[in-house]
Amino acid sequence: MIQKSYIAKEKDVICKCYLIDAKDKILGRVAAKAATILRGKHKTTYTPNIDTGDMVVIINADKIKVTGKKLDQKTYMRYSGYHSGLKLVKLGDMLKNKPTQVLKLAVNRMIPSGPLGNQVKRKLKIYAGDKHPHTAQQPIVLDI
């Protein structure tokens, strides 16, 4: 007996909107949950080559927590392309200057690169405060 696998179609995918409050939550746990929802792996209709994921809105990104000595030891690297153009920024400094960038980098690095990954990454919205302009989407609040 042959069992048939379900393959989702683009027109059959129903997208929802989820709201995650990152206040006093661990950075990696929030990022992992957001990446799972963005990819659509929480659904039974998950298909690897179709965007079956949902939209994620993260608020209070400036109040996120990390464990251990990561604030002093973890560094983010950028390279400008020029000789000696390596820029190093510590996690503590980045949280002060660009708190949304920390979460964005964490979630984007959990999503595969490529055209489908770029499409998925566009559905992530991150805000430093507790206000967001997505009330019309009626986001479902997630507890982590």
N, C-alpha and C positions, 0 to 999 in steps of 0.2 A: 504494500500500500504506500503510495507516494503522498507525503504531506506537503502542502503548498505553503510557502512563506508569504507573509503580507508585505507588500511593497507600497509605501505611501506615494500618492500623487500630489503634485503641487496644488491642484485645485481642491483637494480634500483636506488639506491641513488647516486647522482652526487655531489661530494664535490668541493667546491670552496675555495679560500684563501682570507681572509680579512686582511687589515692592519689598525691598529688604532694608531694614533699619540697621546700620552698621555700628550704632553707638555701643561702645564697650564690648564689641565682638572681636574675635581673632581674625586677622587679615586672611590667612590661608583658608579658613573654614568658610568665610563669606565668599571668597573668590571661587572656591571649588563648587559651592552650591550654585553660584551665579553661572559658572561655566556649564554645569550640568543642565540647567534650565535653558540656557541659550542654545545649546546643541540639540535639545529635545530628548535627552536620554531618560528623562523622568516619565516619558509617555510610552504606552504600549505600542504606539504606531511609529516608533523610531526607525528611521531608515538612514544609513550612513551617507548616502549620496544626495539626499534631499534635505532642505532646511525645514525641519519639523519643530524647531525650537520656538520659544516664547520670548517676549520682550521683558527685560529686567531693568527696574529703576532702583538704584541704590542711593539712600540719603544718609546724612551724617558721616560722610567719608572722613572728615577731619577728626572724628572722635574714635577712630579704629584703634585697636590694641594689637601689640605683638608680644610674643613670649621671649624670655631669655634676654640676651644682650644684643638683639638684632638692631635696636635703634642706633647703637654705636658701631657695630661690626658689619652689618649688611651694606653693601655698596651697589649702586646702579652705574653701569658703564655706558658711555656714548662715545662714538668716534666720529670726528668731523671729516675724515678723509685726508687731512693734511698731516705732515710729519709732526710728531709729538702733539697730536690733536685729541688725545684720549682725555675725556672728562669723567671724573669720578664724583659721585654725590652720595653721601650717606643717607640712610633711610630716615633718620631723625630730621635732617635738613629738608628732605623732600616732603615729609609730612607737614612741615611748617610752611613751606613755600607753595607746593602744589599737591594738596592732599588727594585730589581726584586722580592724579597721574599714577599714584602708587597702586590704587585699586585697578585702574585701567590696565596697567602693565601686568599685574598679577593674573587678571582674568584673561587678557589677550594671549598670554603665554601658555594658557591651558587649552586654547582652541587651536586646531590645526591651521597651518597657513595655506593659502590658495584662494581661489575665487569663492568657494563655498564658505571658507572661514571669514573672508572679508565681508560677505553678506551677513553672516551671523554676528560679527563684531559690531555692526551698525545698530543692532537692536539693544545695545547696552547703554544706559544713561546713568551718569554718576553725578551727584551733587554734594557739595561740602556741607551745606546746611540742611535743615529739615524741611525746606520748601522745595516743591517741584511743580512744573507746569503740566503734569500728566494726569490730572484728576479726571479728565474726560475719558480716559481709557479705563477707568474704574479698576485700579490695580488691586490685586489680591495680596494681602499682607502675609509674608512668610516669617516664621520664627526659626531661628537657627540656634 
